Amino acid sequence: MALVTGASSGIGLELARECARHGYDLVIAAEDELVHDAAARLRVHGTAVHEVRTDLATYDGVEVLMHELRARDRPVSTALLNAGIGRAGAFLETDLGDLARVIDVNVSSTVHLARRLLADMAERGEGRLLITSSVAAEMPGPYNAVYNASKAFLQSFAQALHHELQGTGVTVTALLPGATDTRFFLRAGLLDTRLGRSKKDDPALVARQGYRALMAGRSRTVAGSVRTRVKELSTRGLPVGVRTALHAHWARPHGSGSHL
Ligand SMILES: NC(=O)c1ccc[n+]([C@@H]2O[C@H](COP(=O)([O-])OP(=O)(O)OC[C@H]3O[C@@H](n4cnc5c(N)ncnc54)[C@H](OP(=O)(O)O)[C@@H]3O)[C@@H](O)[C@H]2O)c1
């Protein structure tokens, strides 16, 4: 049985589709009612799909999901912790509650679920966990500061756990997609930026590559088109100040002036 969070749309839906195609029964989680449509679409692959509607921004919402998993009385052999949100804009002009929610969904729910799920996996001596980070993890993110920091946390967290769990039969993989064509940019308020208007990768391609890396037990993979992977390689070697300025150029809202 596989768990996929944030499986109602975008990369998560495609990750769930990969799991279903490879014969996994699924538990999928998301907050809104679209999760029911996603479950119906995934059932066409012939696997059992149980959907859980819960707000992963809250501790209790994560526990609701854990309760649903335990009620199935089957171990989660593979978990893909993918739910995530962004909140774009100048830090001082962004509502504190919105920023806290980015940390609650991206960071807190992932640590919470990883702690619970990995404990069971380690006890059984087998399991695979994927955590969706981002290429945004690799650069400080002016106009998206909390989001980029949350994704840097997730990359570091996943790679640390991968190392800690060596020899236990459990692997942890960080998935770093580049800009991908999903509802993310609209929801994060990024449409009015160069990043929001840039060419994006197909979420199905990102999911295929992520699934492959997960099954191979890799610690980290950058996913997307060749263009995305070359861009990631070429920016990774740049001094941090240059990477930061590049991000500002791409994420600064239109009309707020460009200094690059
Ligand atoms: N698109 C990109 O360019 C890109 C690049 C790198 C990394 N990523 C990461 O990829 C992951 C998936 O994003 P996406 O691009 O596929 O965007 P998306 O289509 O907006 O998907 C986000 C998913 O997360 C779920 N989610 C958000 N808040 C939630 C909450 N409080 N409780 C439960 N579920 C919640 C959403 O469900 P509801 O609709 O029900 O809230 C949805 O299923 C995120 O972690 C994102 O940071 C995206």
The ligand as an SDF file (V2000), in Angstrom:
LIG
                    3D

 48 52  0  0  0  0  0  0  0  0999 V2000
    4.6750   23.1880   -9.6580 N   0  0  0  0  0  0  0  0  0  0  0  0
    5.9740   23.4380   -9.4830 C   0  0  0  0  0  0  0  0  0  0  0  0
    6.6030   24.1640  -10.2870 O   0  0  0  0  0  0  0  0  0  0  0  0
    6.7290   22.8100   -8.3440 C   0  0  0  0  0  0  0  0  0  0  0  0
    8.1410   22.8170   -8.4140 C   0  0  0  0  0  0  0  0  0  0  0  0
    8.8460   22.2490   -7.3690 C   0  0  0  0  0  0  0  0  0  0  0  0
    8.2080   21.6550   -6.3030 C   0  0  0  0  0  0  0  0  0  0  0  0
    6.8370   21.6450   -6.2720 N   0  0  0  0  0  0  0  0  0  0  0  0
    6.1870   21.0090   -5.1260 C   0  0  0  0  0  0  0  0  0  0  0  0
    5.3850   19.9520   -5.6020 O   0  0  0  0  0  0  0  0  0  0  0  0
    4.3590   19.6610   -4.6470 C   0  0  0  0  0  0  0  0  0  0  0  0
    3.0320   19.5350   -5.3700 C   0  0  0  0  0  0  0  0  0  0  0  0
    2.6760   20.7990   -5.9080 O   0  0  0  0  0  0  0  0  0  0  0  0
    1.9960   20.9520   -7.3360 P   0  0  0  0  0  0  0  0  0  0  0  0
    2.8800   21.7740   -8.1660 O   0  0  0  0  0  0  0  0  0  0  0  0
    1.5530   19.6510   -7.8400 O   0  0  0  0  0  0  0  0  0  0  0  0
    0.7770   21.9160   -6.9520 O   0  0  0  0  0  0  0  0  0  0  0  0
   -0.7840   21.6190   -6.7450 P   0  0  0  0  0  0  0  0  0  0  0  0
   -1.3750   21.0910   -7.9990 O   0  0  0  0  0  0  0  0  0  0  0  0
   -1.3240   22.8850   -6.1610 O   0  0  0  0  0  0  0  0  0  0  0  0
   -0.8200   20.4540   -5.6580 O   0  0  0  0  0  0  0  0  0  0  0  0
   -0.6890   20.6830   -4.2810 C   0  0  0  0  0  0  0  0  0  0  0  0
   -1.3110   19.5150   -3.5430 C   0  0  0  0  0  0  0  0  0  0  0  0
   -1.0890   19.7060   -2.1300 O   0  0  0  0  0  0  0  0  0  0  0  0
   -2.3510   19.6130   -1.4640 C   0  0  0  0  0  0  0  0  0  0  0  0
   -2.4120   20.4730   -0.2850 N   0  0  0  0  0  0  0  0  0  0  0  0
   -2.1030   21.7850   -0.1890 C   0  0  0  0  0  0  0  0  0  0  0  0
   -2.3680   22.2370    1.0380 N   0  0  0  0  0  0  0  0  0  0  0  0
   -2.8640   21.1780    1.7420 C   0  0  0  0  0  0  0  0  0  0  0  0
   -3.3360   21.0170    3.0710 C   0  0  0  0  0  0  0  0  0  0  0  0
   -3.3550   22.0350    3.9450 N   0  0  0  0  0  0  0  0  0  0  0  0
   -3.7720   19.7980    3.4420 N   0  0  0  0  0  0  0  0  0  0  0  0
   -3.7860   18.7660    2.5860 C   0  0  0  0  0  0  0  0  0  0  0  0
   -3.3510   18.8570    1.3160 N   0  0  0  0  0  0  0  0  0  0  0  0
   -2.8900   20.0540    0.8980 C   0  0  0  0  0  0  0  0  0  0  0  0
   -3.3460   20.0980   -2.5060 C   0  0  0  0  0  0  0  0  0  0  0  0
   -4.6520   19.6560   -2.1480 O   0  0  0  0  0  0  0  0  0  0  0  0
   -5.8790   20.7080   -1.9850 P   0  0  0  0  0  0  0  0  0  0  0  0
   -6.0940   21.3000   -3.3470 O   0  0  0  0  0  0  0  0  0  0  0  0
   -6.9800   19.8740   -1.4770 O   0  0  0  0  0  0  0  0  0  0  0  0
   -5.4060   21.7590   -1.0080 O   0  0  0  0  0  0  0  0  0  0  0  0
   -2.8250   19.4570   -3.7570 C   0  0  0  0  0  0  0  0  0  0  0  0
   -3.2470   18.1290   -3.8270 O   0  0  0  0  0  0  0  0  0  0  0  0
    4.4140   20.7920   -3.6210 C   0  0  0  0  0  0  0  0  0  0  0  0
    5.1190   20.3360   -2.4830 O   0  0  0  0  0  0  0  0  0  0  0  0
    5.2390   21.8730   -4.3240 C   0  0  0  0  0  0  0  0  0  0  0  0
    5.9190   22.6900   -3.4090 O   0  0  0  0  0  0  0  0  0  0  0  0
    6.0870   22.2120   -7.2660 C   0  0  0  0  0  0  0  0  0  0  0  0
  1  2  1  0
  2  3  2  0
  2  4  1  0
  4  5  1  0
  4 48  2  0
  5  6  2  0
  6  7  1  0
  7  8  2  0
  8  9  1  0
  8 48  1  0
  9 10  1  0
  9 46  1  0
 10 11  1  0
 11 12  1  0
 11 44  1  0
 12 13  1  0
 13 14  1  0
 14 15  2  0
 14 16  1  0
 14 17  1  0
 17 18  1  0
 18 19  2  0
 18 20  1  0
 18 21  1  0
 21 22  1  0
 22 23  1  0
 23 24  1  0
 23 42  1  0
 24 25  1  0
 25 26  1  0
 25 36  1  0
 26 27  1  0
 26 35  1  0
 27 28  2  0
 28 29  1  0
 29 30  1  0
 29 35  2  0
 30 31  1  0
 30 32  2  0
 32 33  1  0
 33 34  2  0
 34 35  1  0
 36 37  1  0
 36 42  1  0
 37 38  1  0
 38 39  2  0
 38 40  1  0
 38 41  1  0
 42 43  1  0
 44 45  1  0
 44 46  1  0
 46 47  1  0
M  CHG  2   8   1  16  -1
M  END
$$$$
